[in-house]
Amino acid sequence: MSDTPELLLHIGAGKTGSTSIQFTLRHNAKALIAQDCRYAGLMLEQLTQEGQFDWSVNRAPQKYFRTKEPERVDDEVYTFMRDKLEQLGRKGYRQVIWSNEAFLTRHGRIIHIIKRLADDGVAVRPVCYVRRHDKWARSVYVQNAIKFKPYRGRIKSFDEWAPDSITGYSESLARWARLFPNIETYNFDAIDDVAAHFFELAGLEPVPTIRANVAPSNAVLAAWAVFNNKFAGQVMPTEFLDTGRRLGIMPNEDRSCLPIEDLLPSVEQLQKFQDSQADDLEYVNTLLTERGEPALEFHQPEDKPRKASDWEMNRLLLQMIYALQEQVVELEEKLDRVSAEENE
């Protein structure tokens, strides 16, 4: 298979900009093709036909890992990928990019498929990004214990969740490195734009990158935790996302708002503006005094409070809640009347 394209395999790690890389690759699929490169997707869904395989489904890469027939599925993955690489090679493609951040740690099956392809002569180039452990652990906890609640019971604290749910990189990296000594590992913390970095190391022309998974505020995370805590069992992130979008509280750069204390002017800012209006003040005061009116005063601006207290905010929220509850009761009564009239 000497004429097959290089297989650039992005294996993660999770929470190191993988979604940004994948979104940028998918959004620029035509630009990749123009450079003799194809993006395979998370589980080859960008190369397969819809419905062709039960393990290659758009937005559902977990189907591969959850199959009850791993031997059959692994053989299908290997055979399809081998044949597809040969086909793309005949068409002149130089590179195929396969990106799935789960491959680093959930390597049990996929690593042997990749090794079989390498033994067939495919040039495999594994790429991995890592970040400092504290930032990584917090990000993984937020994603896999708060946003996604895979366990039963109440939301677990970090101390309750971490010991059985997160490990370091070394064991997984060593497993990949034993089979692929050419694995490339990069420091995510030292990279400004991970998608741009990935395109550069892939030898692709720069493109506008897509930022994904904007971190929610602690207030939104608190709301997310309370929402998921209502359910006894597993809760997918989409459950709260649907509610949060309807409420208009999800991260959105176009609707971002500074705290009220940063919006309202400080004494220093008002003094600076007042000083800039000295000539205007003088002119206006001349007009006022000519008409026997008292002149505008020119002294230290008043230092008015700029913060909203916790009680002010809580009182406002409670007032809104009670108002909404009254509307709900009115709607329920109206529905009861309509239902009663229809049954008469």
C-alpha positions, 0 to 999 in steps of 0.5 A: 500500500505504498501509494496510500495517503498518509493517515494523520491520526489526531487522538486527543487528549480530551479538553485540549481543543479537539472540538475546535479542530474537528469543527474547523476540519469539517467546515473546510472540507472543500478546502481540504479536498482542493489540497488532496486531503480528506477529513474522515470525521470522528468515526469515519462518518465523513467517508462512509455512506449514510446508513452503511455501518451501524458504528459510523453515525454522524454525531454518535461516535460512541456507537463504535465503543458500545457495540455488542459485537466488537470483533465484527465491528473492528473487522469492518472498520479495518477493512473499510479504512484499508479499502478507502485509503487504497481508493483515495490513493488512486485518486491522488490524495496525499493525506486522510485526517482522522480525529477522535479525542477518545482514542487516547484513553479508549485505545483498547480496540482502535489501536490494534486496527491502526497497527494493522493498517500500519503493518499493511504499509500505511504511513500513520502519524499519531498526534496528541495534545496535552495540558497541565493537569489541574486545568485538564482535571477541572475541564474534564470534571465540568464536562463529565460530572456536571454537564453530562451526568453519567452516574446515579444520584446527586451531582458529585463533588470533584473529590467524590468524582475524581479518584475513580474517573480521571487518570494522567496521560502517561499510561495511555501515551506509553501504550501508543508510543510502544506501537507508534514511536513517531507519535507527536505530543504538543503542549496545548497550554503553549498554543494560542490557536490549536486548530490553526496549529493543527492545520499547520502541522498537517501542511494545510493552508491557513483557514478561519478557525472555529472556536467551540465549547465556549466555557460557561460562567460559574452561574450557568454551571451552578444552574446546570448542576441544579438542573441535572441534580433533579434527575435520579439517573443519567442526564445528557448535556443536551437536556440542559442545553435545550432549557438554557437556550430557551431561557437565553442564558447559554454562553453567547459572545454576541450577548455577553454583558459586563457586570453592572459595576463595570458598566456604570461610570466610576468617580474617576471616569466622571471627573475625567469627562467633566474636565473635558467639558470645562469650556462647554460648562463655562459657555452654558453658565454664561447663558444661565447667569445672563438670564438670572439663573443659578450656574451649573456647579462644578465640583467633585462628582458624586460617588453613587453605588455601582454594585447590585447587592445579593439581596437586590438581585435575589428579590428581583428574581423572586419577584419574576418567579412569582409573576411567572407562577401567577401566569402559569396558574392563570393559564392552567385555569384557562385550560381547565375552563376550555377543557370543561367547555369541550366536554360539555 
